[in-house]
Each structure stands twice: as structure tokens, then as C-alpha cells.
Amino acid sequence: MSGEEAAPDFRGIGVSPGTVFGPAYLVAEPIGVDAAEPAGSAADAPKVAQAYQDVAAELDELAARREGEFAEILAMTADLARDKGLLKSTLKQLELGKGVTAAVYNAVAEYALMLESIGGYMAERVTDLQSIRDRVIAKLRGVPAPGVAHFAEPGVVVAKDLSPAQTADFDLSKVLAIVTEFGGPTSHTAILAATLGIPAVVAAPEVTKIAAGSGVLVDGRTGSVWADPDPEFVQAQLVAAQKREEFLASTTGDGQTADGMPVALKVNIGTLADAQKLHEADVQGVGLLRTEFMFLTGAQAPSIDAQESNFRGILEAFAGKPVTVRTLDIGADKPVPFIDQSGEENPALGQRGIRLCQANQELLDVQLSALGNVAKENTRVMAPMVATVAEAKWFAELARAKGIANVGIMIETPAAAIQARRLMERADLDFVSIGTNDLTQYVMAADRLHPALTELNDPWQVAVLELIRGICEAGQATDTHIGVCGEAAGDPILALVLVGLGVYSLSMSAAKVPAVRAALARHTLAQCQELARIALAADSASEAKASVSAQIAETVALCG
């Protein structure tokens, strides 16, 4: 059967590139509530509390064996298992007469609804919360936690969804790929797969219907999954993938178009461990350092000394290369334990980023002081969620007063995009970075985690591209550097359009850099500008992508 004849059996979202074939390993479903258990009471409280503590300790142990964002996410999950509110809710269920496993199940269900109502980052954590539930229930029932018991040989993990704890339990040397029925491009599964370099597809409806042990072909670039495909087709796909990898590996060095126009290609990181892992990667620095990982797990904000040490290590790891630091993006959908934000009715539009820092200025003062004490010539610092000139000026003045020379903002709100030139001029900004993830969801009024809104929540939406064009025109008029650090930057075809619009810096996960670099090397700036014109002339995101792709079919085949 030829490649053209073999339509995929399942389609999802490709979140980590690579093409592999292997047997399917289905993640066992959780054992669930013990239907025969006796009614609970306050006397069961110590046993349940101990189960939560044991699960938290196990997660701490898993975190200690990992590094980077993997370790940070596991540590945050361990803290979630220690959450006093979750335990209190469970004990209340016991007082109502629920059995121990039913009490845990009901309490987690209530907590999950609360997180889903918050939305954003916290909604993504429902999977982590459910993983805690399943581990606690398994411990109370005296059975192993759900997961893949044993890899007889390398294979493909197939699951409804995966938590970081489940992934940490795998023998990662034998995981060829990960495929899940749920999740999204910013879910923990997607983040970890990209970090680990494991091909992955998420949000593939009904993929768990694949029979355990059957052969599975996964294309993490296109989001395609085939069950028991024809051997000749498998071989053809693997050969094509190998040729593509060889082609991508042949293009190295600084990013630039075919006619030599520089386009800086950078990486997004979250921790010192990420920096130490990627400092020798073929990239041109860090386009986004997410500093919130330092704040999400502790009972108190980290001290200035702790932050200085962390920043110094990251800057030294990328010595000689620019590092762009995003200040605290916490609050609303990323709450911290030391700030009470209960009662927000619409957290997705709530107090986060610069808004939260203005209300709690000491947090930002300490962070900017730490950065100012260790900043190097190429250190750039930007604030998230800016919407007004007053916010931009306040941040720029505060940052420069702390000794930071290169100051910018994230443009991720429609307000900032619409008045981009005014912001650049009035705050005298050195650069701006477009956060396409949030910008798209706010422009399209579409929650980026809602599976039914995937089409709306697409950076190919013409309204989003129009705003990016306006931002770039403002940058040209004010001599302000324009970059993109959202998911759009890692799409090699959309990257060409972004460069055509006037973006000259792209930041993404390290695994996506080779394809973007290769795509740029095949096209001149004039060609990128023509592709941008084609995209802007479309009436929908799908039409924009299809029209652009039709013009560069060979590049799509090699890089897309």
C-alpha cells in the first residue's frame, strides 16, 4: 500500500516530531472505588492522610530522579498531594459516611471542578490531580498504581491521558512514542514529550481503541497514527522520516533566509536544569525564560539570593548568547500558595502577570533586583500581560532603576497589540515578544484548552496575523526588535509567514529548531513576504494554512 493510499486511522495534534513504529502498550485504567468497602468515619482519617503523604513522598522521589521542567512539574504535583484543602475535603467525605476510596474519589472530583472553573494552567492540572487520586486509591486498596507494568521491548505508549508521575514511572529508554486521547499542545504530556525528545500525539479521539500489542506507526510531526499498517507502508514512512532527519541535520548554524536575512532561532526554557541541558544546542540563545517555576512550589517566594543563584547559573550556561527573561507570570490560572486569590469569578481575565505584580510589588522588586545584580550585556527582561501604556511605563522605569538595560514587554493582549506603537514609544521599549498562545485565545475569545474550540484557537487565524502585522509595522517605525515566543514560532511553515510579516526572532522548544531553520534556508525574504500576503488574503485559518502550503509543497514535505 502506498503512502498516499494509507490514510491515518487516528488524527490528533502532533506536539513532538518524529516517526516511529512499535507495539502498543496501553496504560491500565485506574482501579477505582472499592464498591464493597465499609462506610467511613473520622477513625479512618489517619489512614487516608498517610496515603496522601506516601503518594507525595513517592512523587518527591520521582522528581529527584528527573531534571528540568520534568522535575519541577513532579514537585508541583507532590505539593498538590499535600494540599490541606484537598485533605480537608476528603475528611469531610469520611464524616458523611463515605468509604475511604469513595471519599478520595469524591473530594478529588470537587477539586477538579474547581480547577476546571479557573481554567488555563490550573485546568491543565486536572490530569495531575486525577493521578494523585488514582495513586491514593491504589495505596488504600493495596494494589499497584495504574500504568504500564513492564516494557518487554521498545514500544508506543497509548493512554487516555498521562500525568507526569505516570510518565516518570516509564522506562523512558523503551518509550518510542506517546499517544493520548486527551490533552492539548500546552498540556504536561506535550511539554514533557518535547523536553525528552519523544515523538508524541495528543487529542487523538478514540485512539485507546488500539489493541494492546498491535503495531502502531506514529508521526509526531503531523499528528497521524496508524494501527496495524501495511509493512511496506511502514518501511516507506520510516525511510522518508530518516531522509527528512538527515536533511534537517544538514542545515546548521544561525537562522537566516535563503538571501541571508538573519532570523534568530532561540529556545524556551523554564529552569536552570533546562539551561544546563541545552547550553550547547545549535540555537542563538533563550527567547523565553519562564521564571514562575521558581515560585509555584514553595510556601514562600524564593529569596533574592536564591533567585540570583538561579539566574546566574542560567546566564553562565548561555554565556555570550542573549537570554530573554519573562518576569513573574503567576496569578489567576497559575496561583501561588503565598497569595490569596480566592473568589475571582473569571480568572482567565483576572489578576495575573504584571497586574498581580503591581498589587504585590515586593515580589517584582526582589526579582528585578536579583536580575539586575547578575544581568549581562545580552540579558533582556520583559513583563507579561501588559495592556496599557501606564503598565508598560511603570515596568520599564522599575526595571531600568534596578540596573537592567534591555527592557521589553510581552504582547499577548489585544489591547497591547492594537496600541503597539504607542507602547513602544511611550515606554521607550528595546524589544517586544509576541505570545501567540494567549494572544490567539484572547483575540478569538476561545479557551485554548477547550477541545471544541481548536479551530478558533489557531495562530493561523487571519485576525491574529493581522495584529502581528500591525505589531511588526510598529516595530519598524520605532526601531523596536520584534520576536515571537509562542507555539506559532515552532511551526516551520507559519514561521515563514511570521518572518514575512516582520518578525526576526523566533523562540521554541529545542526539538523544533531544525525544521524552522531548514524552512527559512529554502526561502528568500521576498518569498516569505509573499507567503504572508497569501495568508492575510484568506478567509479562515484552514484556508490560510492550505494556501500557503500549496505554494511550498516541497518545503512542507521536508520541514512541515
PEKAKA-V239198 format. One record per backbone hydrogen bond with DSSP energy under -0.5 kcal/mol. NH is the residue of the N-H (numbers start at 1). CO is the residue of the C=O. E is the energy in kcal/mol with one decimal. If there is no record, write none. Layout:
# PEKAKA-V239198
((NH:CO:E) (NH:CO:E))
This chain:
# PEKAKA-V239198
((5:2:-0.6) (6:2:-1.0) (6:3:-0.5) (7:5:-1.3) (9:225:-1.2) (10:225:-2.2) (12:223:-3.0) (13:202:-3.5) (14:12:-0.6) (15:13:-0.6) (15:200:-2.0) (16:200:-1.3) (16:220:-0.6) (20:218:-1.9) (22:216:-2.0) (23:154:-0.6) (24:214:-1.8) (25:156:-3.3) (26:24:-0.6) (27:158:-2.3) (28:147:-1.2) (35:33:-0.9) (37:34:-1.6) (40:97:-0.8) (44:41:-2.0) (45:42:-1.4) (48:44:-2.1) (49:45:-2.9) (50:46:-2.3) (51:47:-1.7) (52:48:-2.1) (53:49:-2.2) (54:50:-2.8) (55:51:-2.2) (56:52:-2.4) (57:53:-2.3) (58:54:-2.2) (59:55:-2.2) (60:56:-2.2) (61:57:-2.1) (62:58:-2.2) (63:59:-2.5) (64:60:-2.1) (65:61:-0.9) (65:62:-0.7) (66:63:-1.3) (70:67:-0.9) (71:67:-0.9) (72:68:-2.0) (73:69:-2.8) (74:70:-2.1) (75:71:-2.4) (76:72:-2.2) (77:73:-2.0) (78:74:-2.3) (79:75:-2.0) (80:76:-1.8) (81:77:-1.8) (82:78:-1.0) (83:80:-1.1) (87:83:-1.9) (88:84:-2.7) (89:85:-2.2) (90:86:-2.0) (91:87:-2.7) (92:88:-1.8) (93:89:-1.5) (94:90:-1.7) (95:91:-2.1) (96:92:-1.2) (97:94:-1.9) (98:93:-2.2) (103:99:-2.9) (104:100:-1.7) (105:101:-2.4) (106:102:-2.7) (107:103:-2.2) (108:104:-2.4) (109:105:-2.0) (110:106:-2.0) (111:107:-2.2) (112:108:-3.0) (113:109:-1.9) (114:110:-1.6) (115:111:-2.4) (116:112:-2.7) (117:113:-1.8) (118:114:-1.4) (119:115:-2.0) (122:119:-1.0) (122:333:-0.6) (123:119:-1.0) (124:120:-1.5) (125:121:-0.7) (125:122:-0.7) (126:123:-1.5) (127:124:-0.7) (129:125:-2.4) (130:126:-2.7) (131:127:-1.8) (132:128:-2.0) (133:129:-2.3) (134:130:-2.5) (135:131:-2.2) (136:132:-2.8) (137:133:-2.7) (138:134:-2.2) (139:135:-2.1) (140:136:-2.4) (141:137:-2.0) (142:138:-0.7) (142:139:-0.5) (143:138:-2.6) (149:147:-0.7) (152:150:-0.8) (155:174:-2.5) (156:23:-2.8) (157:177:-2.6) (158:25:-2.6) (159:179:-2.2) (167:163:-2.2) (168:164:-2.5) (169:165:-1.1) (169:166:-0.5) (170:166:-0.7) (170:167:-1.1) (172:170:-1.4) (174:171:-2.7) (175:172:-0.9) (176:155:-3.2) (176:174:-0.9) (177:155:-0.8) (178:199:-2.0) (179:157:-2.8) (180:201:-2.2) (181:159:-1.8) (182:160:-2.5) (187:184:-1.7) (191:187:-2.4) (192:188:-2.9) (193:189:-2.4) (194:190:-2.2) (195:191:-2.2) (196:192:-2.6) (197:193:-1.1) (198:193:-2.3) (199:176:-0.6) (199:197:-0.5) (200:16:-2.0) (201:178:-2.3) (202:13:-2.3) (203:182:-1.8) (204:180:-2.1) (205:11:-0.6) (205:203:-0.8) (207:204:-1.7) (209:206:-1.9) (210:207:-1.8) (213:24:-2.6) (214:211:-1.9) (216:22:-2.7) (217:226:-2.4) (218:20:-2.7) (218:216:-0.5) (219:224:-2.7) (220:18:-3.1) (220:218:-0.6) (223:219:-1.9) (224:219:-1.1) (225:10:-2.3) (226:217:-2.6) (228:215:-3.6) (234:230:-2.4) (235:231:-2.5) (236:232:-2.2) (237:233:-2.4) (238:234:-2.6) (239:235:-2.4) (240:236:-2.3) (241:237:-2.4) (242:238:-2.2) (243:239:-2.3) (244:240:-2.1) (245:241:-2.5) (246:242:-2.3) (247:243:-2.3) (248:244:-2.8) (249:245:-2.4) (250:246:-1.1) (250:247:-0.5) (251:247:-0.6) (251:248:-1.0) (252:250:-0.7) (257:261:-2.0) (258:520:-0.8) (258:523:-2.7) (260:257:-2.1) (262:260:-0.6) (263:255:-2.2) (264:504:-1.9) (266:264:-0.6) (266:506:-3.0) (267:285:-1.9) (268:508:-1.9) (269:288:-2.8) (275:271:-1.8) (276:272:-2.6) (277:273:-1.7) (278:274:-2.1) (279:275:-1.2) (281:278:-2.0) (283:281:-2.4) (284:265:-3.4) (286:322:-2.4) (287:267:-1.7) (287:285:-0.5) (288:267:-1.2) (289:324:-1.7) (290:269:-2.5) (290:288:-0.7) (291:289:-0.8) (291:326:-1.1) (293:290:-0.6) (294:291:-1.6) (295:292:-1.9) (296:292:-1.4) (307:303:-2.3) (308:304:-2.7) (309:305:-2.4) (310:306:-2.0) (311:307:-2.9) (312:308:-3.0) (313:309:-2.0) (314:310:-1.9) (315:311:-2.7) (316:312:-2.4) (317:313:-1.9) (318:314:-1.6) (319:316:-1.4) (321:318:-2.6) (323:378:-1.7) (324:286:-2.1) (325:323:-0.6) (325:380:-3.7) (326:289:-2.3) (327:325:-0.6) (327:382:-2.8) (331:334:-2.6) (333:331:-0.9) (334:331:-1.7) (339:336:-1.5) (341:339:-0.7) (344:341:-1.0) (349:346:-1.9) (350:347:-2.2) (352:350:-1.0) (353:330:-1.8) (354:384:-1.7) (355:352:-1.7) (357:353:-1.9) (358:354:-2.0) (359:355:-1.4) (360:356:-1.3) (361:358:-0.6) (363:360:-1.5) (364:360:-0.7) (365:361:-3.0) (366:362:-2.5) (367:363:-2.0) (368:364:-3.1) (369:365:-2.2) (370:366:-2.4) (371:367:-2.3) (372:368:-3.0) (373:369:-2.0) (374:370:-0.9) (374:371:-0.7) (375:371:-1.9) (379:376:-1.8) (380:323:-2.9) (381:406:-2.3) (382:325:-3.0) (383:408:-1.1) (386:410:-0.6) (392:388:-2.0) (393:389:-2.8) (394:390:-2.5) (395:391:-2.4) (396:392:-2.6) (397:393:-2.5) (398:394:-2.0) (399:395:-3.0) (400:396:-2.3) (401:397:-1.8) (402:398:-0.9) (402:399:-0.7) (403:400:-1.5) (404:399:-1.9) (405:403:-0.6) (406:379:-0.6) (407:405:-0.8) (408:381:-2.5) (409:431:-0.9) (410:383:-3.1) (411:433:-2.5) (412:410:-0.7) (417:413:-2.1) (418:414:-2.8) (419:415:-1.8) (420:417:-1.2) (423:419:-2.3) (424:420:-2.6) (425:421:-2.5) (426:422:-2.9) (427:423:-2.0) (429:424:-1.5) (430:407:-2.8) (431:407:-0.9) (432:481:-2.4) (433:409:-2.1) (434:483:-3.2) (435:411:-1.5) (435:433:-0.6) (436:434:-1.1) (439:435:-2.3) (440:436:-2.1) (441:437:-1.6) (442:438:-2.5) (443:439:-2.6) (444:440:-2.6) (446:441:-1.8) (450:447:-1.6) (451:449:-0.6) (453:450:-1.8) (454:451:-0.8) (457:453:-2.6) (458:456:-1.8) (461:458:-2.5) (464:461:-0.6) (465:461:-2.1) (466:462:-2.7) (467:463:-1.7) (468:464:-2.2) (469:465:-2.5) (470:466:-2.0) (471:467:-2.3) (472:468:-2.5) (473:469:-2.4) (474:470:-2.1) (475:471:-2.2) (476:472:-2.3) (477:473:-2.1) (478:474:-1.6) (479:475:-0.9) (480:475:-2.5) (481:430:-1.5) (483:432:-1.9) (484:505:-2.2) (485:434:-2.0) (486:434:-0.8) (489:486:-1.6) (490:487:-1.4) (491:488:-1.5) (492:490:-0.8) (495:491:-2.8) (496:492:-0.9) (497:493:-1.2) (498:494:-2.7) (499:495:-2.4) (500:496:-2.1) (501:497:-1.6) (502:498:-0.9) (502:499:-0.6) (503:498:-2.4) (504:482:-1.8) (506:264:-2.9) (507:484:-2.5) (508:266:-2.0) (512:509:-1.7) (513:509:-0.5) (513:510:-1.1) (514:510:-0.5) (516:512:-1.6) (517:513:-2.9) (518:514:-2.4) (519:515:-2.2) (520:516:-2.3) (521:517:-2.0) (522:518:-0.7) (522:519:-0.9) (523:520:-1.6) (528:524:-2.2) (529:525:-2.4) (530:526:-1.9) (531:527:-2.3) (532:528:-2.1) (533:529:-1.9) (534:530:-2.2) (535:531:-2.3) (536:532:-2.4) (537:533:-1.1) (538:535:-1.2) (544:540:-2.3) (545:541:-2.5) (546:542:-2.5) (547:543:-2.9) (548:544:-2.2) (549:545:-2.7) (550:546:-2.2) (551:547:-0.9) (551:548:-0.8) (552:548:-0.8) (552:549:-0.8) (553:550:-0.6) (556:552:-2.4) (557:553:-2.2) (558:554:-1.8) (559:555:-3.3) (560:555:-0.9) (560:556:-1.0))
